[in-house]
Amino acid sequence: MFESLALGPMVRVAKIEESWHGSILVASRREPSPLKIQDLTFHPEKLDRVGDLDFWRFAVTLPRGERLAVWRFQIQGRAGSIPVPGIGDKARFAFASCIGFQEEETAVKMGGLGKLPGHLARHQEKRPYHAILLGGDQLYCDGVFKLPSLQKWLASRDEATRAKAPFTKKMRNEVTAYYLQHYIAHFSDPDLAKMLAHLPFHATWDDHDIFDGWGSYDRFHKTKIAQEIFKIAKRMYLLVQQHTTEIRARPDGLIGQNGFSSILPLSDAVTAVFVDSRTTRCKDVILPEVEWNLLFEKIEASLQARSVQFLFIVFAVPLIYPEFGRIEDILDKLNKYDWTRAQIWEHLFGKHLLNNYTHEYELLDDMVDHPKSKYHRAERDAFFLRLFALARAYNVRICFGSGDVHAMGYGESRSREAVPEESDPRFIPQFISSAMGNEPILEVPLKVLRALGKGEEESTSESVESMVKIAPNGKLKPKSLFANRGYMTFEVDGRGLKAVWHLEEDRNDRKLPLATAKKRIPPLQIGDQGGSDRA
């Protein structure tokens, strides 16, 4: 009789080249037996022990044939499978984010996780996707601030006291137990567990994988206690979502001096790049220059080794999105008041106006998070200019995939003067996938965002950008942003990259088909009249 696994199997894809490379993670109290997949045998490697659980990784390499092959396996009675595309197959992949819930009440209200991960898991049985790209907030760890040992520290209004407070043994034990138990419970959800056992994933993280607002509240995050909480969150993230540890991260292919970006070759047509925009983030900087340089070195090396049509960049928060400028300025000014004055504002405007652990304005971290925030705009624009040069040099179409904002949507960057999409290296589509689990944005703030995003605006010295309407089937009217849960899928064919938004129209009807909207993106073909150096 098998001793049941505490977690897994979870299948992570590392690269699809001449062979399929990836790993399978399980957590258990005993060492699992060697894994047999057809006539191949893979031995478990112990990555770490957290609490009373050992985390085991099977490093898996599978050959590619002429056609897609589904390699099925079992680990201690739990089934999984790995879809390995044929040598000539074009990429087929899904994209999702925000797979958890901020509050238990929200989970109940939304009917739990089941519908959307279940929808993808069932699809995987019929016509498998090769991978799912996860854009952050795979789970919500904000509950860490409900732990008893942290309450006295959180209640303190004195910054000096907060900054000097030690991270006690009791705090460490409670925080470690919280992240461990939360990871186990969340990724054991039946539909999510099934999806990740049969649809290989590759992930980056966002703030809620740590806790809400990480990187946007400098005074709070520089405290000893917040830094120690971050280290524990990072340990669990690397284990479960990256199948590695901090010591193993560089040999395992994660990129950065301190961050954990990555590159995922998906096919001869598509390479995905995952930008870690959380590990090194502070209020003024998303990635330090050294992190950007290391990432671009690896991207260029990848493109030199393997020419592709599409470079799909996963960046947790949308790079092309309506701008919050005026609202951000107002909240910034309010934050200069002392906390007593801020409490009055909280009383006047609602209990959730202030973040309950940083005592700063809750909305401000969402705005500071955005690359178009005044704190990050120059860094974002420099990133764009480097990407435009990359597109010209390697004749590759850049695409952005993002989540975070709990809305479905679409935006575009393009050259300042009229250049056909197919020959414009500055034409970059921004795909925005809504929450797969959490509650979508409310309609009132979404209307404000749509109004802010109307029309074309200047982007960089070389480009302009705009939000663009998409038209789903069913009852939904064309809009640039939708307050619906969902996910996206992508497929390369002879005409380019076909993107499909899958939107949930009725969360209470698990059998109702999802509404879909479609957009086709042409590969970049710079000719003699191309837009490479004209603007």
C-alpha positions as CSV (number, residue, x, y, z in Angstrom):
1,M,0.0,0.0,0.0
2,F,1.3,3.4,-0.9
3,E,1.9,6.1,1.6
4,S,0.0,9.1,0.1
5,L,1.9,12.1,-1.1
6,A,1.4,15.4,0.7
7,L,1.8,17.3,-2.6
8,G,2.2,16.5,-6.2
9,P,3.0,15.3,-8.7
10,M,3.6,18.7,-10.2
11,V,5.2,18.8,-13.7
12,R,7.5,21.7,-14.6
13,V,8.9,22.2,-18.1
14,A,12.4,23.6,-18.4
15,K,13.0,23.6,-22.1
16,I,11.7,21.9,-25.3
17,E,14.6,21.5,-27.7
18,E,15.9,18.3,-29.3
19,S,14.5,16.5,-26.2
20,W,11.9,17.5,-23.6
21,H,13.5,18.6,-20.3
22,G,11.7,19.2,-17.1
23,S,11.0,17.9,-13.6
24,I,8.3,16.4,-11.4
25,L,8.0,17.5,-7.8
26,V,6.4,15.6,-4.9
27,A,6.4,16.2,-1.1
28,S,6.2,13.2,1.2
29,R,7.4,11.8,4.5
30,R,9.3,8.9,2.9
31,E,11.5,8.7,-0.1
32,P,9.5,7.8,-3.2
33,S,10.5,4.9,-5.4
34,P,12.3,5.5,-8.7
35,L,9.9,6.7,-11.3
36,K,9.3,4.6,-14.4
37,I,7.9,6.2,-17.5
38,Q,7.6,3.4,-20.1
39,D,11.1,2.0,-20.4
40,L,12.9,4.9,-18.7
41,T,13.8,5.2,-15.0
42,F,14.3,8.4,-13.1
43,H,15.6,8.6,-9.5
44,P,14.3,11.1,-6.9
45,E,16.6,13.9,-5.6
46,K,15.9,15.4,-2.2
47,L,15.8,19.2,-2.5
48,D,14.8,20.3,1.0
49,R,13.0,19.4,4.2
50,V,10.4,21.8,5.5
51,G,8.6,20.9,8.7
52,D,8.1,17.1,8.6
53,L,8.0,17.0,4.8
54,D,10.7,16.2,2.3
55,F,10.5,17.7,-1.2
56,W,11.7,15.4,-4.0
57,R,12.5,16.3,-7.6
58,F,12.7,13.8,-10.5
59,A,14.8,15.4,-13.3
60,V,13.2,14.1,-16.5
61,T,14.4,14.1,-20.1
62,L,12.2,12.5,-22.8
63,P,12.9,12.0,-26.5
64,R,10.8,13.8,-29.1
65,G,9.3,11.8,-32.0
66,E,7.6,12.8,-35.2
67,R,4.3,13.4,-33.5
68,L,3.0,14.6,-30.1
69,A,3.3,11.8,-27.5
70,V,1.8,11.8,-24.1
71,W,4.0,10.0,-21.6
72,R,1.9,8.8,-18.6
73,F,3.2,7.9,-15.2
74,Q,2.2,7.2,-11.6
75,I,4.0,8.2,-8.3
76,Q,2.7,6.5,-5.2
77,G,-0.7,5.9,-6.8
78,R,-1.1,9.4,-8.2
79,A,-1.3,9.8,-12.0
80,G,0.4,12.4,-14.2
81,S,1.4,12.8,-17.8
82,I,3.8,14.8,-19.9
83,P,2.7,16.0,-23.5
84,V,5.9,16.0,-25.5
85,P,5.4,17.8,-28.9
86,G,6.7,16.2,-32.1
87,I,9.8,17.6,-33.7
88,G,7.9,19.6,-36.3
89,D,5.1,20.7,-34.0
90,K,4.4,24.4,-33.5
91,A,4.0,25.8,-30.0
92,R,0.6,25.4,-28.2
93,F,0.5,26.9,-24.7
94,A,-1.8,28.4,-22.1
95,F,-1.2,31.5,-19.9
96,A,-2.8,32.2,-16.5
97,S,-2.3,34.2,-13.3
98,C,-3.9,34.9,-10.0
99,I,-5.0,31.4,-9.2
100,G,-5.8,31.9,-5.5
101,F,-7.9,34.0,-3.3
102,Q,-7.1,36.9,-1.0
103,E,-9.8,36.1,1.5
104,E,-11.7,32.9,2.4
105,E,-15.0,34.8,1.8
106,T,-13.9,35.5,-1.8
107,A,-13.2,31.8,-2.3
108,V,-16.7,31.0,-1.2
109,K,-18.3,33.8,-3.2
110,M,-16.5,32.7,-6.4
111,G,-17.3,29.0,-5.9
112,G,-13.8,28.0,-5.4
113,L,-11.0,27.3,-7.9
114,G,-12.5,24.4,-9.7
115,K,-14.1,25.7,-12.9
116,L,-11.2,27.2,-14.8
117,P,-8.4,24.8,-13.8
118,G,-10.9,22.0,-14.4
119,H,-11.8,23.4,-17.8
120,L,-8.1,23.3,-18.8
121,A,-7.5,19.9,-17.3
122,R,-10.4,18.4,-19.3
123,H,-9.1,20.1,-22.5
124,Q,-5.7,18.5,-21.8
125,E,-7.2,15.1,-22.1
126,K,-8.5,15.9,-25.6
127,R,-5.9,18.1,-27.4
128,P,-3.1,18.8,-25.0
129,Y,-1.3,22.1,-24.7
130,H,2.5,21.7,-24.5
131,A,2.8,24.0,-21.4
132,I,1.1,26.6,-19.3
133,L,2.9,29.8,-18.5
134,L,2.1,31.2,-15.0
135,G,2.4,34.9,-14.6
136,G,2.4,35.3,-10.8
137,D,0.0,35.2,-7.8
138,Q,-0.3,31.4,-8.2
139,L,-1.4,31.6,-4.6
140,Y,-2.2,34.4,-2.1
141,C,-0.1,34.4,1.1
142,D,-1.5,37.5,2.7
143,G,-2.8,35.4,5.6
144,V,0.7,35.4,7.0
145,F,-0.2,38.6,8.8
146,K,-3.0,37.0,10.8
147,L,-0.4,34.9,12.7
148,P,-0.5,35.5,16.5
149,S,3.2,36.1,16.9
150,L,3.2,39.0,14.5
151,Q,0.3,41.0,15.9
152,K,2.1,43.1,18.5
153,W,4.7,44.1,15.9
154,L,2.0,44.9,13.3
155,A,0.1,47.0,15.7
156,S,3.1,49.2,16.5
157,R,2.9,52.8,15.0
158,D,6.5,53.6,15.8
159,E,8.8,53.1,12.8
160,A,12.0,52.8,14.8
161,T,10.4,50.1,17.0
162,R,9.2,48.2,14.0
163,A,12.5,48.4,12.2
164,K,14.5,47.1,15.2
165,A,12.1,44.3,16.3
166,P,13.8,40.9,16.2
167,F,12.4,37.9,14.2
168,T,11.8,35.5,17.1
169,K,12.0,31.7,17.1
170,K,8.2,31.6,17.6
171,M,7.7,33.9,14.6
172,R,10.0,31.8,12.4
173,N,8.2,28.6,13.4
174,E,4.7,30.1,12.8
175,V,5.7,31.8,9.5
176,T,7.4,28.6,8.1
177,A,4.4,26.5,9.1
178,Y,2.0,28.9,7.5
179,Y,3.7,29.0,4.1
180,L,4.2,25.2,4.1
181,Q,0.6,24.5,5.0
182,H,-0.7,27.1,2.6
183,Y,1.3,25.7,-0.3
184,I,0.2,22.2,0.5
185,A,-3.5,23.1,0.8
186,H,-3.6,25.3,-2.2
187,F,-1.8,23.1,-4.7
188,S,-3.8,20.1,-3.4
189,D,-7.1,21.6,-4.7
190,P,-8.3,18.7,-6.8
191,D,-8.8,20.6,-10.1
192,L,-5.6,22.6,-9.8
193,A,-3.6,19.5,-8.8
194,K,-5.0,17.6,-11.8
195,M,-4.1,20.5,-14.1
196,L,-0.5,20.7,-12.9
197,A,0.0,17.0,-13.0
198,H,-0.9,16.8,-16.7
199,L,-0.1,20.3,-18.1
200,P,3.6,21.2,-17.6
201,F,4.0,24.7,-16.1
202,H,6.7,27.3,-16.0
203,A,6.2,30.2,-13.6
204,T,7.3,33.6,-12.3
205,W,6.0,35.2,-9.2
206,D,4.2,38.4,-8.1
207,D,3.5,40.1,-4.8
208,H,0.9,37.8,-3.4
209,D,3.2,34.8,-3.8
210,I,5.1,36.7,-1.0
211,F,2.4,38.9,0.5
212,D,0.3,41.8,-0.8
213,G,2.4,44.8,-2.0
214,W,5.9,43.3,-1.7
215,G,8.3,45.8,-3.1
216,S,6.1,48.9,-3.0
217,Y,6.4,49.8,0.7
218,D,10.1,50.5,1.4
219,R,9.9,51.5,5.0
220,F,7.9,48.3,5.9
221,H,9.9,45.9,3.7
222,K,13.3,47.0,5.1
223,T,12.4,45.9,8.6
224,K,14.1,42.8,9.9
225,I,10.8,40.9,10.3
226,A,9.5,41.6,6.8
227,Q,12.9,40.6,5.3
228,E,12.8,37.2,7.2
229,I,9.2,36.6,6.1
230,F,10.3,37.2,2.5
231,K,13.2,34.7,2.8
232,I,10.7,32.0,3.9
233,A,8.3,32.9,1.1
234,K,11.2,32.7,-1.4
235,R,12.3,29.3,-0.1
236,M,8.8,27.9,-0.7
237,Y,8.5,29.6,-4.1
238,L,11.7,28.2,-5.3
239,L,10.9,24.7,-4.0
240,V,7.3,24.3,-5.3
241,Q,7.1,26.7,-8.3
242,Q,10.7,26.4,-9.6
243,H,11.6,22.9,-8.4
244,T,14.9,24.2,-7.0
245,T,16.6,25.9,-4.0
246,E,18.6,29.1,-3.7
247,I,21.9,27.2,-3.9
248,R,20.8,25.2,-7.0
249,A,19.0,28.0,-8.8
250,R,21.9,29.1,-11.0
251,P,22.9,25.6,-12.1
252,D,19.2,24.9,-12.7
253,G,19.0,27.8,-15.2
254,L,17.5,30.7,-13.3
255,I,19.0,34.0,-14.3
256,G,20.2,36.9,-12.2
257,Q,22.5,38.1,-9.5
258,N,19.8,38.0,-6.8
259,G,16.6,37.5,-8.9
260,F,15.2,34.4,-10.6
261,S,14.3,35.2,-14.2
262,S,14.2,32.4,-16.7
263,I,14.0,31.5,-20.4
264,L,11.8,28.7,-21.8
265,P,12.3,27.5,-25.4
266,L,8.9,26.1,-26.4
267,S,9.4,25.3,-30.1
268,D,11.2,26.4,-33.2
269,A,8.8,29.3,-33.4
270,V,8.5,30.5,-29.7
271,T,10.7,31.2,-26.8
272,A,9.2,32.5,-23.6
273,V,11.1,34.9,-21.2
274,F,10.0,35.1,-17.6
275,V,11.1,38.4,-15.9
276,D,11.3,38.2,-12.2
277,S,9.9,41.6,-11.3
278,R,9.6,40.9,-7.5
279,T,12.7,39.6,-5.9
280,T,14.8,42.8,-6.3
281,R,11.9,45.3,-6.5
282,C,11.7,48.4,-4.3
283,K,9.6,51.5,-4.7
284,D,12.0,53.1,-7.2
285,V,13.4,50.1,-9.0
286,I,11.9,47.0,-10.6
287,L,15.2,45.4,-11.6
288,P,18.7,46.8,-10.9
289,E,20.8,47.4,-14.0
290,V,22.9,44.3,-13.3
291,E,19.7,42.1,-13.4
292,W,18.6,43.6,-16.7
293,N,22.0,43.1,-18.3
294,L,22.3,39.5,-17.2
295,L,18.8,38.8,-18.6
296,F,19.5,40.4,-22.0
297,E,22.8,38.6,-22.3
298,K,20.9,35.3,-21.9
299,I,18.1,36.3,-24.2
300,E,20.6,37.3,-27.0
301,A,22.5,34.0,-26.5
302,S,19.3,32.1,-26.8
303,L,18.3,33.9,-30.0
304,Q,21.8,33.4,-31.5
305,A,21.6,29.7,-30.8
306,R,18.0,29.3,-32.0
307,S,16.2,31.7,-34.3
308,V,12.5,32.0,-33.4
309,Q,9.5,34.0,-34.7
310,F,8.1,35.0,-31.4
311,L,9.7,36.1,-28.1
312,F,6.9,35.9,-25.5
313,I,7.8,37.9,-22.4
314,V,6.0,37.1,-19.2
315,F,5.9,40.2,-17.0
316,A,3.6,39.9,-14.0
317,V,2.1,43.4,-14.2
318,P,1.0,44.8,-17.7
319,L,3.6,47.0,-19.4
320,I,1.0,48.5,-21.6
321,Y,-2.0,49.7,-19.5
322,P,-4.0,52.8,-18.6
323,E,-1.9,55.3,-16.7
324,F,-2.8,56.3,-13.1
325,G,-0.7,59.5,-12.9
326,R,-3.2,61.9,-11.1
327,I,-4.6,59.3,-8.7
328,E,-1.1,58.2,-7.8
329,D,0.0,61.8,-7.0
330,I,-3.0,62.3,-4.7
331,L,-2.3,59.1,-2.7
332,D,1.4,59.9,-2.6
333,K,0.6,63.3,-1.0
334,L,-1.7,61.6,1.5
335,N,1.1,59.3,2.6
336,K,3.1,62.3,3.8
337,Y,0.6,62.8,6.6
338,D,1.3,61.1,9.9
339,W,-0.6,58.0,10.7
340,T,-3.0,59.8,13.0
341,R,-4.2,62.0,10.2
342,A,-4.3,58.9,7.9
343,Q,-6.6,57.2,10.4
344,I,-9.1,60.0,9.9
345,W,-9.0,59.5,6.1
346,E,-9.5,55.8,6.7
347,H,-12.6,56.6,8.8
348,L,-14.0,58.9,6.2
349,F,-13.3,56.8,3.1
350,G,-13.6,53.2,4.3
351,K,-11.9,50.6,6.3
352,H,-9.8,49.3,3.4
353,L,-8.3,52.6,2.5
354,L,-5.2,51.8,4.5
355,N,-3.1,48.7,4.2
356,N,-3.6,46.9,7.5
357,Y,0.1,46.0,8.0
358,T,2.0,48.9,6.4
359,H,-0.4,51.6,7.4
360,E,0.0,53.2,4.0
361,Y,-2.7,53.7,1.3
362,E,-3.8,50.3,0.0
363,L,-4.4,51.5,-3.6
364,L,-0.9,53.1,-3.8
365,D,0.9,49.8,-4.0
366,D,-1.2,48.7,-6.9
367,M,-0.3,51.9,-8.7
368,V,3.4,51.8,-7.8
369,D,3.4,48.2,-9.0
370,H,2.7,49.3,-12.5
371,P,5.6,49.9,-14.9
372,K,4.0,53.1,-16.0
373,S,4.1,54.5,-12.5
374,K,6.2,57.7,-12.2
375,Y,8.6,55.7,-10.1
376,H,9.2,53.1,-12.9
377,R,8.4,54.9,-16.2
378,A,12.0,55.6,-17.2
379,E,13.0,52.0,-16.5
380,R,10.0,50.6,-18.4
381,D,10.8,52.9,-21.4
382,A,14.5,51.8,-21.4
383,F,13.3,48.2,-21.4
384,F,11.1,48.9,-24.5
385,L,14.0,50.5,-26.4
386,R,16.2,47.5,-25.7
387,L,13.4,45.2,-27.0
388,F,12.9,47.3,-30.1
389,A,16.6,46.9,-30.9
390,L,16.4,43.2,-30.2
391,A,13.4,42.8,-32.5
392,R,15.4,44.6,-35.3
393,A,18.6,42.6,-34.7
394,Y,16.9,39.2,-34.7
395,N,13.8,39.7,-36.8
396,V,11.7,38.5,-33.9
397,R,8.2,39.6,-32.8
398,I,8.1,40.6,-29.2
399,C,4.9,39.9,-27.2
400,F,3.9,40.6,-23.6
401,G,1.9,38.3,-21.4
402,S,0.7,39.7,-18.0
403,G,-1.8,39.2,-15.3
404,D,-2.1,40.8,-11.9
405,V,-4.9,43.3,-12.6
406,H,-7.9,40.8,-12.5
407,A,-9.2,41.9,-15.9
408,M,-9.0,40.5,-19.4
409,G,-7.7,42.9,-21.9
410,Y,-5.4,43.9,-24.8
411,G,-3.1,46.7,-25.7
412,E,-0.5,47.5,-28.4
413,S,2.8,49.4,-28.9
414,R,3.7,50.6,-32.4
415,S,6.0,53.0,-34.2
416,R,5.2,56.7,-34.1
417,E,4.6,56.9,-37.8
418,A,2.5,54.5,-39.9
419,V,4.3,51.2,-40.4
420,P,2.5,47.9,-41.3
421,E,2.2,45.6,-38.3
422,E,4.1,42.8,-40.0
423,S,7.2,45.0,-40.6
424,D,7.1,47.1,-37.5
425,P,9.6,46.0,-34.8
426,R,7.9,48.3,-32.3
427,F,4.6,46.6,-32.8
428,I,4.2,44.7,-29.5
429,P,0.9,43.1,-28.4
430,Q,0.2,43.2,-24.7
431,F,-2.0,40.2,-23.7
432,I,-3.7,40.6,-20.3
433,S,-5.1,37.6,-18.7
434,S,-7.6,37.9,-15.8
435,A,-7.6,36.0,-12.5
436,M,-8.1,32.3,-12.9
437,G,-9.2,32.1,-9.3
438,N,-9.6,35.4,-7.5
439,E,-12.5,37.8,-7.9
440,P,-12.2,40.0,-11.0
441,I,-12.0,43.8,-10.7
442,L,-15.3,45.6,-10.0
443,E,-17.1,47.3,-12.9
444,V,-16.9,50.8,-11.5
445,P,-13.1,51.1,-11.3
446,L,-12.9,49.2,-14.6
447,K,-14.9,51.9,-16.3
448,V,-12.4,54.5,-14.9
449,L,-9.6,52.4,-16.4
450,R,-11.3,52.2,-19.8
451,A,-11.8,56.0,-19.7
452,L,-8.1,56.5,-18.8
453,G,-7.0,54.1,-21.5
454,K,-9.0,55.7,-24.4
455,G,-7.0,57.0,-27.3
456,E,-3.4,56.8,-28.3
457,E,-0.6,58.1,-26.1
458,E,3.1,58.6,-26.4
459,S,5.1,55.7,-25.1
460,T,8.8,56.0,-25.7
461,S,10.9,58.3,-27.9
462,E,10.2,55.8,-30.7
463,S,6.7,54.5,-30.1
464,V,3.1,55.2,-29.2
465,E,0.7,52.8,-27.5
466,S,-3.0,52.3,-26.8
467,M,-5.6,49.9,-25.3
468,V,-7.5,48.0,-28.1
469,K,-11.0,46.5,-28.0
470,I,-11.5,42.8,-28.3
471,A,-14.8,41.2,-29.3
472,P,-15.8,38.0,-27.5
473,N,-18.6,35.8,-28.7
474,G,-21.7,35.3,-26.6
475,K,-23.3,38.2,-24.7
476,L,-20.2,40.3,-24.0
477,K,-19.8,43.5,-26.0
478,P,-16.4,44.6,-27.4
479,K,-14.2,46.3,-24.8
480,S,-10.5,46.9,-24.1
481,L,-10.9,45.5,-20.5
482,F,-13.3,42.9,-19.1
483,A,-14.3,42.2,-15.5
484,N,-14.4,38.4,-16.0
485,R,-12.2,35.6,-14.7
486,G,-10.4,33.6,-17.3
487,Y,-7.2,32.5,-19.0
488,M,-5.5,32.6,-22.4
489,T,-4.3,30.1,-25.0
490,F,-1.8,30.6,-27.9
491,E,-1.0,28.5,-31.0
492,V,1.4,29.1,-33.8
493,D,0.2,28.4,-37.3
494,G,1.2,29.4,-40.8
495,R,-0.2,32.9,-40.4
496,G,1.3,33.8,-37.0
497,L,0.4,33.5,-33.4
498,K,-3.2,33.0,-32.6
499,A,-4.2,34.3,-29.2
500,V,-7.5,33.3,-27.6
501,W,-9.0,34.9,-24.4
502,H,-11.3,32.5,-22.5
503,L,-13.7,34.5,-20.4
504,E,-16.1,33.2,-17.7
505,E,-19.6,34.6,-18.3
506,D,-21.3,32.9,-15.4
507,R,-19.2,31.7,-12.4
508,N,-22.2,29.7,-11.0
509,D,-22.6,27.5,-14.1
510,R,-19.6,25.1,-14.2
511,K,-20.9,23.5,-17.4
512,L,-21.4,26.7,-19.4
513,P,-18.8,27.1,-22.2
514,L,-16.4,30.0,-21.8
515,A,-16.8,33.0,-24.1
516,T,-13.8,33.5,-26.4
517,A,-12.2,36.4,-28.2
518,K,-9.4,35.9,-30.8
519,K,-6.5,37.9,-32.2
520,R,-3.8,36.9,-34.7
521,I,-0.3,38.4,-34.4
522,P,1.9,38.3,-37.5
523,P,5.6,37.4,-37.3
524,L,8.0,40.2,-37.8
525,Q,9.2,40.5,-41.4
526,I,11.5,43.5,-41.8
527,G,12.0,44.3,-45.5
528,D,13.7,47.2,-47.3
529,Q,10.9,49.5,-46.2
530,G,10.6,48.1,-42.7
531,G,10.1,50.2,-39.7
532,S,13.5,49.4,-38.2
533,D,15.2,52.8,-38.2
534,R,12.6,55.2,-39.4
535,A,11.0,56.8,-36.3
